[in-house]
Amino acid sequence: IMAKFQSELPNELMKVFEDLETNCDEMFGEMCKAGAEVVYNNVLSNMGKAFKSTRSLMKGLTITKVYKTPSDDGINVHVGVYGYTEDGVPIPLIALAREYGTSKGEEKKPFFRKSFKKKQIEQEMQRIQDKYIKGD
């Protein structure tokens, strides 16, 4: 004897699943972007505590476009420092020296690593997810 089970899902729930399937990449992209914006704002805030002047560093702090990796179809966005100061010094070099210190004796003052606050990022990503799933 073989057991048999049959069930029907409500039409509203089926519609939510269908919409979710078609908007999946868009939703994940928005979620990643929202998480990156939280990190970006935290970096801006922490940068002021680690540097006397942040004008040239703020110019180099950016959020990349949301993109899909070809190897695993992952959806990504990066927060990073790019470019050069007016004096021609690489901004990432300045950020790394402050973040980790230098062998020449500059003390480390982490500002970037402290900006990744998991709970804040997850809350913002959850807000975007709820917008898609609950239809807000």
C-alpha positions in Angstrom: 0.0 0.0 0.0 1.3 3.4 -1.0 0.3 6.6 0.9 -1.1 9.5 -1.2 -1.4 13.1 -0.3 -3.0 15.9 -2.3 -3.1 19.6 -1.4 -4.0 22.9 -3.1 -2.3 26.2 -2.4 -4.4 29.3 -2.2 -4.3 31.4 -5.4 -2.8 34.4 -3.6 0.1 32.3 -2.4 0.7 31.0 -5.9 0.8 34.5 -7.2 3.3 35.5 -4.6 5.6 32.6 -5.6 5.2 33.4 -9.3 6.1 37.1 -8.7 9.0 36.1 -6.6 10.4 33.8 -9.3 10.2 36.5 -11.9 11.6 39.3 -9.7 14.2 37.1 -7.8 17.4 38.7 -9.3 15.9 42.2 -8.9 15.0 41.5 -5.2 18.4 40.1 -4.4 20.1 43.0 -6.2 18.1 45.5 -4.2 18.8 43.6 -1.0 22.6 43.7 -1.6 22.5 47.4 -2.6 20.6 48.2 0.6 23.1 46.3 2.7 26.0 48.1 1.0 24.4 51.5 1.6 24.3 50.7 5.4 28.0 49.8 5.2 28.8 53.0 3.2 27.1 55.2 5.7 28.9 53.5 8.6 32.2 53.9 6.8 31.5 57.7 6.3 30.7 58.0 10.0 33.8 56.0 11.2 36.1 57.8 8.7 35.7 61.0 10.6 37.0 59.3 13.8 40.0 57.8 12.1 41.2 60.8 10.0 41.6 64.5 10.6 40.5 65.4 7.1 38.3 63.1 5.1 37.6 65.2 2.0 39.9 63.4 -0.4 39.0 60.0 1.0 35.3 60.6 0.7 35.9 61.3 -3.0 37.2 57.7 -3.4 34.6 55.9 -1.3 32.1 54.3 -3.7 29.5 51.6 -4.0 29.8 49.5 -7.2 26.9 48.6 -9.4 25.0 45.4 -8.6 26.4 42.7 -10.8 26.1 39.0 -11.3 29.2 36.8 -11.2 29.5 34.5 -14.2 31.0 31.6 -12.3 28.2 31.0 -9.8 25.4 33.4 -10.7 25.9 35.2 -7.4 24.6 38.7 -7.0 27.2 41.1 -5.6 27.9 44.8 -4.8 31.1 46.2 -3.3 31.8 49.1 -1.0 35.4 50.3 -1.6 37.9 53.0 -1.9 39.2 53.8 -5.4 41.2 56.5 -7.1 43.9 59.0 -6.1 44.2 62.1 -4.0 45.0 65.5 -5.5 48.7 64.8 -4.6 48.6 61.6 -6.6 48.6 59.2 -3.6 46.4 56.1 -4.0 43.4 56.4 -1.8 43.3 52.6 -1.1 46.9 52.9 0.2 45.9 55.6 2.7 42.9 53.6 3.8 44.9 50.4 4.3 47.6 52.2 6.3 45.0 53.6 8.7 43.0 50.4 8.9 46.0 48.1 9.6 48.8 50.4 10.6 52.2 50.5 9.0 55.7 49.1 9.7 56.9 52.7 10.0 55.0 53.1 13.2 51.6 54.5 12.2 49.1 53.1 14.6 46.1 51.2 13.3 42.7 52.8 13.6 40.2 50.5 12.0 37.3 52.3 10.4 36.3 50.1 7.6 36.0 46.7 9.4 34.0 48.3 12.1 31.4 49.4 9.5 30.1 45.9 8.9 27.4 45.6 11.5 25.6 42.4 10.7 22.3 43.2 12.5 21.9 46.6 10.8 22.7 45.1 7.4 20.3 42.1 7.9 17.5 44.4 9.0 17.8 46.6 5.9 17.9 43.5 3.7 14.9 42.1 5.4 13.0 45.3 4.8 13.6 45.0 1.1 12.6 41.3 1.1 9.4 42.1 2.9 8.6 44.7 0.3 8.7 42.0 -2.4 7.1 39.1 -0.5 4.4 40.9 1.5 3.7 43.4 -1.3 4.3 46.6 0.8 
